[in-house]
Amino acid sequence: MSNPGLLATGALPDELAQAHDALAVAQQQNEVLSTFVALSEAAATTDDLTALARHVGGVLRRSIPNLLAVYFTRQDECWVADVVSDAVPPEFMALLRAGLPLDTPFLAQTVAARTPQ
C-alpha cells in the first residue's frame, strides 16, 4: 500500500534522485579503483617500460577517451616517441617519431623533475 503523503510532498522523487546520484558516484569510484588495480597489476608484472606504457595508455583510454599521451625514450641525442596515443594529431606523428632534441623544454623539465609530466 502506498503512502499518499510521500507522493504529495515529493519526498519519493527526491529520494530517487539522491539514490541515483549516489549510484553514479559509486560507479565512478569503482571505475577509478578498477583503473588503479589494472595499472598496479601491469606495473608489478613487467619490467619492459615501453610495454608498460602501451598497457597504461590502453587502460587510461577506457576512462579518458581523448587521452593525449606520448612515451619517449632517449635514442642517441634525441627523444623518440615509442608509444603515442590515438589523440595525437597526425601532423605531429612524424615529428615525434623522428625525435626531438634533448633540450626540448618540456622533456628537459621532465628529466630534471624526475617525474612524469
CYANA upper distance limits for C-alpha pairs under 8 A (distance plus 0.5 A):
  3 ASN  CA      7 LEU  CA      7.52
  4 PRO  CA      8 ALA  CA      6.53
  5 GLY  CA      9 THR  CA      6.71
  6 LEU  CA     10 GLY  CA      6.71
  6 LEU  CA     11 ALA  CA      5.84
  6 LEU  CA     12 LEU  CA      6.49
  7 LEU  CA     11 ALA  CA      7.04
  7 LEU  CA     12 LEU  CA      6.72
 10 GLY  CA     14 ASP  CA      6.94
 11 ALA  CA     15 GLU  CA      6.62
 12 LEU  CA     16 LEU  CA      6.66
 13 PRO  CA     17 ALA  CA      6.62
 14 ASP  CA     18 GLN  CA      6.69
 15 GLU  CA     19 ALA  CA      6.58
 16 LEU  CA     20 HIS  CA      6.53
 17 ALA  CA     21 ASP  CA      6.68
 18 GLN  CA     22 ALA  CA      6.60
 19 ALA  CA     23 LEU  CA      6.59
 20 HIS  CA     24 ALA  CA      6.75
 21 ASP  CA     25 VAL  CA      6.79
 22 ALA  CA     26 ALA  CA      6.67
 23 LEU  CA     27 GLN  CA      6.61
 24 ALA  CA     28 GLN  CA      6.71
 25 VAL  CA     29 GLN  CA      6.68
 26 ALA  CA     30 ASN  CA      6.58
 27 GLN  CA     31 GLU  CA      6.70
 28 GLN  CA     32 VAL  CA      6.81
 29 GLN  CA     33 LEU  CA      6.66
 30 ASN  CA     34 SER  CA      6.50
 31 GLU  CA     35 THR  CA      6.63
 31 GLU  CA     63 SER  CA      8.33
 32 VAL  CA     36 PHE  CA      6.73
 33 LEU  CA     37 VAL  CA      6.66
 34 SER  CA     38 ALA  CA      6.66
 35 THR  CA     39 LEU  CA      6.67
 35 THR  CA     59 VAL  CA      7.17
 35 THR  CA     60 LEU  CA      7.83
 36 PHE  CA     40 SER  CA      6.52
 37 VAL  CA     41 GLU  CA      6.53
 38 ALA  CA     42 ALA  CA      6.69
 38 ALA  CA     59 VAL  CA      7.78
 39 LEU  CA     43 ALA  CA      6.66
 39 LEU  CA     56 VAL  CA      6.78
 39 LEU  CA     59 VAL  CA      7.85
 40 SER  CA     44 ALA  CA      6.68
 41 GLU  CA     45 THR  CA      6.77
 42 ALA  CA     46 THR  CA      7.03
 42 ALA  CA     52 LEU  CA      7.13
 42 ALA  CA     55 HIS  CA      7.80
 42 ALA  CA     56 VAL  CA      8.33
 43 ALA  CA     47 ASP  CA      8.05
 43 ALA  CA     52 LEU  CA      7.21
 46 THR  CA     51 ALA  CA      8.36
 46 THR  CA     52 LEU  CA      7.39
 47 ASP  CA     52 LEU  CA      8.24
 48 ASP  CA     52 LEU  CA      6.66
 49 LEU  CA     53 ALA  CA      6.50
 50 THR  CA     54 ARG  CA      6.81
 50 THR  CA     71 TYR  CA      8.12
 50 THR  CA     82 ASP  CA      7.43
 50 THR  CA     83 VAL  CA      7.59
 51 ALA  CA     55 HIS  CA      6.75
 52 LEU  CA     56 VAL  CA      6.49
 53 ALA  CA     57 GLY  CA      6.54
 53 ALA  CA     71 TYR  CA      7.10
 53 ALA  CA     83 VAL  CA      7.31
 54 ARG  CA     58 GLY  CA      6.84
 54 ARG  CA     83 VAL  CA      6.72
 55 HIS  CA     59 VAL  CA      6.75
 56 VAL  CA     60 LEU  CA      6.55
 57 GLY  CA     61 ARG  CA      6.49
 57 GLY  CA     69 ALA  CA      7.93
 57 GLY  CA     85 SER  CA      7.34
 58 GLY  CA     62 ARG  CA      7.21
 59 VAL  CA     63 SER  CA      7.79
 60 LEU  CA     64 ILE  CA      6.27
 60 LEU  CA     65 PRO  CA      8.37
 60 LEU  CA     67 LEU  CA      7.93
 61 ARG  CA     65 PRO  CA      5.29
 61 ARG  CA     66 ASN  CA      7.51
 61 ARG  CA     67 LEU  CA      6.44
 66 ASN  CA     86 ASP  CA      8.37
 66 ASN  CA     87 ALA  CA      6.16
 67 LEU  CA     85 SER  CA      7.27
 67 LEU  CA     86 ASP  CA      8.29
 67 LEU  CA     87 ALA  CA      6.57
 68 LEU  CA     84 VAL  CA      8.48
 68 LEU  CA     85 SER  CA      6.30
 68 LEU  CA     86 ASP  CA      7.91
 68 LEU  CA     87 ALA  CA      5.65
 68 LEU  CA     88 VAL  CA      6.25
 69 ALA  CA     84 VAL  CA      6.53
 69 ALA  CA     85 SER  CA      5.81
 69 ALA  CA     87 ALA  CA      8.29
 69 ALA  CA     88 VAL  CA      7.84
 70 VAL  CA     81 ALA  CA      6.78
 70 VAL  CA     82 ASP  CA      8.06
 70 VAL  CA     83 VAL  CA      6.13
 70 VAL  CA     84 VAL  CA      5.04
 70 VAL  CA     85 SER  CA      6.88
 71 TYR  CA     81 ALA  CA      6.18
 71 TYR  CA     82 ASP  CA      6.28
 71 TYR  CA     83 VAL  CA      5.49
 71 TYR  CA     84 VAL  CA      7.01
 72 PHE  CA     79 TRP  CA      6.28
 72 PHE  CA     80 VAL  CA      5.73
 72 PHE  CA     81 ALA  CA      4.82
 72 PHE  CA     82 ASP  CA      6.11
 72 PHE  CA     83 VAL  CA      7.62
 73 THR  CA     79 TRP  CA      6.04
 73 THR  CA     80 VAL  CA      6.00
 73 THR  CA     81 ALA  CA      7.02
 73 THR  CA     82 ASP  CA      7.07
 74 ARG  CA     78 CYS  CA      6.36
 74 ARG  CA     79 TRP  CA      5.05
 74 ARG  CA     80 VAL  CA      6.74
 75 GLN  CA     79 TRP  CA      6.54
 75 GLN  CA     80 VAL  CA      6.99
 77 GLU  CA    101 PRO  CA      7.14
 77 GLU  CA    102 LEU  CA      6.71
 78 CYS  CA     99 GLY  CA      6.02
 78 CYS  CA    100 LEU  CA      5.71
 78 CYS  CA    101 PRO  CA      5.06
 78 CYS  CA    102 LEU  CA      5.50
 79 TRP  CA     99 GLY  CA      5.61
 79 TRP  CA    100 LEU  CA      5.54
 79 TRP  CA    101 PRO  CA      6.81
 79 TRP  CA    102 LEU  CA      6.64
 80 VAL  CA     96 LEU  CA      6.62
 80 VAL  CA     97 ARG  CA      6.08
 80 VAL  CA     98 ALA  CA      6.90
 80 VAL  CA     99 GLY  CA      4.71
 80 VAL  CA    100 LEU  CA      6.97
 81 ALA  CA     96 LEU  CA      5.80
 81 ALA  CA     97 ARG  CA      5.74
 81 ALA  CA     99 GLY  CA      7.31
 82 ASP  CA     97 ARG  CA      7.87
 84 VAL  CA     88 VAL  CA      7.35
 88 VAL  CA     92 PHE  CA      7.47
 88 VAL  CA     93 MET  CA      7.54
 89 PRO  CA     93 MET  CA      7.32
 90 PRO  CA     94 ALA  CA      8.12
 91 GLU  CA     95 LEU  CA      8.26
 92 PHE  CA     96 LEU  CA      6.63
 93 MET  CA     97 ARG  CA      6.55
 94 ALA  CA     98 ALA  CA      6.47
 95 LEU  CA     99 GLY  CA      6.77
 95 LEU  CA    100 LEU  CA      7.92
 96 LEU  CA    100 LEU  CA      7.16
100 LEU  CA    104 THR  CA      7.05
102 LEU  CA    107 LEU  CA      7.71
102 LEU  CA    108 ALA  CA      7.16
103 ASP  CA    107 LEU  CA      7.62
103 ASP  CA    108 ALA  CA      5.96
104 THR  CA    108 ALA  CA      6.37
105 PRO  CA    109 GLN  CA      6.50
106 PHE  CA    110 THR  CA      6.69
107 LEU  CA    111 VAL  CA      6.74
108 ALA  CA    112 ALA  CA      6.65
109 GLN  CA    113 ALA  CA      6.50
110 THR  CA    114 ARG  CA      6.42
110 THR  CA    115 THR  CA      6.63
110 THR  CA    116 PRO  CA      6.88
110 THR  CA    117 GLN  CA      6.50
111 VAL  CA    115 THR  CA      7.81
